[in-house]
Amino acid sequence: MLAKKEVVRKPIAASKTLKKIMANHFYELDEAAKTGSKKIAWCTSVGPAELLRGMGFLVYFPENHGAMLGASRMATELIPYANAIGYSPDICSYLTSDIGSYLARKTPLQKVYNIKSVPKPDVLVFNTNQCRDVQDWFSWYGREFNVPVIGIHTHRDIGEIKDYQIKDIAQQIKDLIPALEEVSGQKFDMDRFKEAVELSRQCSVLWRKCLETAAAIPSPWTFFDHTIHMGPAVVARGTKDAVDYYELLLAELNERVASGVAAVEGEKYRLYWEGMPIWGKLRALSELFASLRTCIVASTYCNSWIFDQLDPEEPFESMARAYTELFIVRDEAYKEQYIENCYKFFRFHGIIFHDAKTCPNNSNNRYGMPERLTKRLGIPTLTINGDLNDLRCYSEEQTKTNIEAFIEQLEEE
């Protein structure tokens, strides 16, 4: 029988700065929406944010709002509003909870920042490297606000990336410029664009270094910390604020490593998280794993905002490569090799696969990958069923029982 430990939380000091960055992000957008002082572009989370910043737009990321809806546990209440206008409960629960939030006029921004609604867009820009849902999601708002919807259509199920694919995506990024110039009223400025690309590159390099500190034994932080501290890599990449933040965070994490500070006291087992977070259960899961002396040291998800391929000397081509080399668009062979590389670097004892009901593109357990990796790496895997936002798809008791049994399995090996 497992002996559980009382959870002792070790707060990260940089969190205070993180909260200020996130607050300023939303306050700036709210002010611009009220006064019309700056144009606002909505962008998918791994969309061409550097181009938008380089053209003077403030950038808003609906997926970030979707995660807030999940973490605040508002999503389950709001999804039916989108279902009522024809959106299936089986599609992306970011999409359905976000549209439901708009229809119900309820947002976590009200409670956290006293902001009544998300900012009205002047243009919506998507990249289908994540899934087709983002295009449908943005198209709904395009009709609602009567504003342009433009985007990039990415190749999928890619093994080795070919030159023609990079050239295609680079040209699609360039093709966005005339429409963006018309909305912004400003001509494209190559120098300003290159500056945004360079700042994004710096942000990505630092974010990678932060994540890699978890290779230390014991790890200075966990996957659950990563999901919170990745905020600036999503909403502020292409800005100096994001670079400054990750310099601050990296220094603190390196200090923890040097001092042997453990995120999970008495760390005994190390795991990898494959798939989306279960936003509404981050704290509960964090405390459960900590009580079992288990640290989730790495994940596919939080690596999704590493774009260190970016190069201001080749801004279009390097953006195309960065946004096409993503794990989510690659084939099974690439994904398995990627996880094997993570296994060698982070030295974990097992893998948790999250089968997210409404996110098939980020659920990699459905075609035999867990079984193949168990055979390939000689470590056990566990699949837990749930969803990123819709907690109706999640059984807390069943998940808890399965995780405890999984850790017992590790104890016996």
Secondary structure as GFF3:
##gff-version 3
##sequence-region A 1 413
A	DSSP	alpha_helix	15	35	.	.	.	ID=ss1
A	DSSP	beta_strand	40	43	.	.	.	ID=ss2
A	DSSP	alpha_helix	49	54	.	.	.	ID=ss3
A	DSSP	beta_strand	58	60	.	.	.	ID=ss4
A	DSSP	alpha_helix	62	71	.	.	.	ID=ss5
A	DSSP	alpha_helix	75	84	.	.	.	ID=ss6
A	DSSP	alpha_helix	93	104	.	.	.	ID=ss7
A	DSSP	alpha_helix	108	113	.	.	.	ID=ss8
A	DSSP	beta_strand	123	127	.	.	.	ID=ss9
A	DSSP	alpha_helix	133	145	.	.	.	ID=ss10
A	DSSP	beta_strand	149	152	.	.	.	ID=ss11
A	DSSP	alpha_helix	163	175	.	.	.	ID=ss12
A	DSSP	alpha_helix	177	184	.	.	.	ID=ss13
A	DSSP	alpha_helix	190	212	.	.	.	ID=ss14
A	DSSP	three_ten_helix	213	215	.	.	.	ID=ss15
A	DSSP	alpha_helix	223	229	.	.	.	ID=ss16
A	DSSP	alpha_helix	231	235	.	.	.	ID=ss17
A	DSSP	alpha_helix	240	259	.	.	.	ID=ss18
A	DSSP	beta_strand	269	274	.	.	.	ID=ss19
A	DSSP	three_ten_helix	279	281	.	.	.	ID=ss20
A	DSSP	alpha_helix	282	291	.	.	.	ID=ss21
A	DSSP	beta_strand	294	299	.	.	.	ID=ss22
A	DSSP	three_ten_helix	301	305	.	.	.	ID=ss23
A	DSSP	alpha_helix	315	324	.	.	.	ID=ss24
A	DSSP	three_ten_helix	327	329	.	.	.	ID=ss25
A	DSSP	alpha_helix	332	346	.	.	.	ID=ss26
A	DSSP	beta_strand	350	356	.	.	.	ID=ss27
A	DSSP	three_ten_helix	360	362	.	.	.	ID=ss28
A	DSSP	alpha_helix	369	377	.	.	.	ID=ss29
A	DSSP	beta_strand	381	386	.	.	.	ID=ss30
A	DSSP	three_ten_helix	391	393	.	.	.	ID=ss31
A	DSSP	alpha_helix	396	412	.	.	.	ID=ss32
###
